């Protein structure tokens, strides 16, 4: 049986009286690339905030590599790397200073940090830019620094919340492929939130979110076959349209 | 996570704060100019008007400029504590606070590390101020320069904890300026930083009570006594107790389950 990097069970969350997540469950198997798709406001970022421990779910459970986020918070957080929707790098510092800071937050020794930073910068084509301030980098380069940072402590789970927002087409495609190859190389489970359907491949797993609920899930190729469509955009439109009709007729 | 890893994390947070401090020289100079203006202009102007009689820890009559020096050290710690909490609101809005809060260490330790990093920066500012003041003939006993360190650290931690608590209550950066005005200035002026409490008592009993209940008064007195090689026990107790209370409340404020942040209708809701 394949190990789950991430297991989310029946999550409920509200902002005051506004329900943001309603019984959301999903799994990310080790080494799999899982796309979490949905329009803006579907609840993806709220779900990320809960999985990263920034918000506490009002009901439900989150486990990372078998560690319950509520009961074994530190173990769970230690297995996770995150790239947030908005850049969270320190603009005034250099790439190396940002990466050293992250390594120390994860308790890495100076020797380990040096080795992993060097390896990560090489993998992310940043080797010559170490002393550059983040403020002077392009959007694509910043994202690569954030990816490098998220992988420094070799997490079993990588969470990326709309990481390609603001990138041009070629940087976007390059970045997605780069994450896929790293995910395979290190057997890391990836949860990739996006509203851009061209970032989803046919052999990915997909969860479709709308109005705080998962309305469809499965292997993309299986869903394409089941709905008799040949691309992910049509599949998404079909699923969300069907769901909208069901909700409206139910109402 | 081991203690070694926790110490590495602490080193990381302090280093980052130090690098930011070096990169933001304007912040350093403005933090230094403020108390120097008070010392050079305000204290000089009131020197002949305000005499200070012999009160502990002073063993003789002191000039007004000497009296307000500990108050100005407190001012540096107060502004720095609020400044670092302001940077936390900014970090929260900009997102870098998330990187800290998703680290695999207890949240209280992460917040304490952030506080301590701010205090380290403030203590450096205090010593630069004391160096300039030395040329202005403000010369406490040599031992005072060393003994004041623990008082500055404790006072800085208490004021930083208060700032941290405020930052957890404030939803947006813009709101923080208002809080600063309602907290910093009343705390500073309604304390023993600029005038001894007995002078307050002569003019208004109510004001005296406000000053007596103001925790900043005790930071100033702790620093004042330490600078002259003595311990103000009541101030020490008040500073430690208030520090623990403020930090405890701030940790609750940053707790995702119980905190004010969890109850707010804010946060990342884009997707």
Boltz contact constraints between the chains, C-beta under 6 A:
constraints:
  - contact:
      token1: [A, 15]
      token2: [B, 265]
      max_distance: 6.0
  - contact:
      token1: [A, 16]
      token2: [B, 265]
      max_distance: 6.0
  - contact:
      token1: [A, 40]
      token2: [B, 271]
      max_distance: 6.0
  - contact:
      token1: [A, 44]
      token2: [B, 271]
      max_distance: 6.0
  - contact:
      token1: [A, 45]
      token2: [B, 268]
      max_distance: 6.0
  - contact:
      token1: [A, 45]
      token2: [B, 270]
      max_distance: 6.0
  - contact:
      token1: [A, 45]
      token2: [B, 271]
      max_distance: 6.0
  - contact:
      token1: [A, 49]
      token2: [B, 268]
      max_distance: 6.0
  - contact:
      token1: [A, 52]
      token2: [B, 102]
      max_distance: 6.0
  - contact:
      token1: [A, 54]
      token2: [B, 256]
      max_distance: 6.0
  - contact:
      token1: [A, 55]
      token2: [B, 256]
      max_distance: 6.0
  - contact:
      token1: [A, 56]
      token2: [B, 256]
      max_distance: 6.0
  - contact:
      token1: [A, 56]
      token2: [B, 257]
      max_distance: 6.0
  - contact:
      token1: [A, 74]
      token2: [B, 1]
      max_distance: 6.0
  - contact:
      token1: [A, 74]
      token2: [B, 104]
      max_distance: 6.0
  - contact:
      token1: [A, 77]
      token2: [B, 102]
      max_distance: 6.0
  - contact:
      token1: [A, 77]
      token2: [B, 104]
      max_distance: 6.0
  - contact:
      token1: [A, 78]
      token2: [B, 104]
      max_distance: 6.0
  - contact:
      token1: [A, 82]
      token2: [B, 102]
      max_distance: 6.0
  - contact:
      token1: [A, 84]
      token2: [B, 95]
      max_distance: 6.0
  - contact:
      token1: [A, 84]
      token2: [B, 98]
      max_distance: 6.0
  - contact:
      token1: [A, 86]
      token2: [B, 95]
      max_distance: 6.0
  - contact:
      token1: [A, 88]
      token2: [B, 95]
      max_distance: 6.0
  - contact:
      token1: [A, 88]
      token2: [B, 96]
      max_distance: 6.0
  - contact:
      token1: [A, 88]
      token2: [B, 98]
      max_distance: 6.0
  - contact:
      token1: [A, 88]
      token2: [B, 99]
      max_distance: 6.0
  - contact:
      token1: [A, 90]
      token2: [B, 96]
      max_distance: 6.0
  - contact:
      token1: [A, 92]
      token2: [B, 23]
      max_distance: 6.0
  - contact:
      token1: [A, 93]
      token2: [B, 19]
      max_distance: 6.0
  - contact:
      token1: [A, 97]
      token2: [B, 19]
      max_distance: 6.0
  - contact:
      token1: [A, 101]
      token2: [B, 12]
      max_distance: 6.0
  - contact:
      token1: [A, 101]
      token2: [B, 16]
      max_distance: 6.0
  - contact:
      token1: [A, 104]
      token2: [B, 8]
      max_distance: 6.0
  - contact:
      token1: [A, 104]
      token2: [B, 9]
      max_distance: 6.0
  - contact:
      token1: [A, 104]
      token2: [B, 11]
      max_distance: 6.0
  - contact:
      token1: [A, 104]
      token2: [B, 12]
      max_distance: 6.0
  - contact:
      token1: [A, 105]
      token2: [B, 9]
      max_distance: 6.0
  - contact:
      token1: [A, 105]
      token2: [B, 12]
      max_distance: 6.0
  - contact:
      token1: [A, 105]
      token2: [B, 103]
      max_distance: 6.0
  - contact:
      token1: [A, 107]
      token2: [B, 1]
      max_distance: 6.0
  - contact:
      token1: [A, 107]
      token2: [B, 5]
      max_distance: 6.0
  - contact:
      token1: [A, 107]
      token2: [B, 8]
      max_distance: 6.0
  - contact:
      token1: [A, 162]
      token2: [B, 271]
      max_distance: 6.0
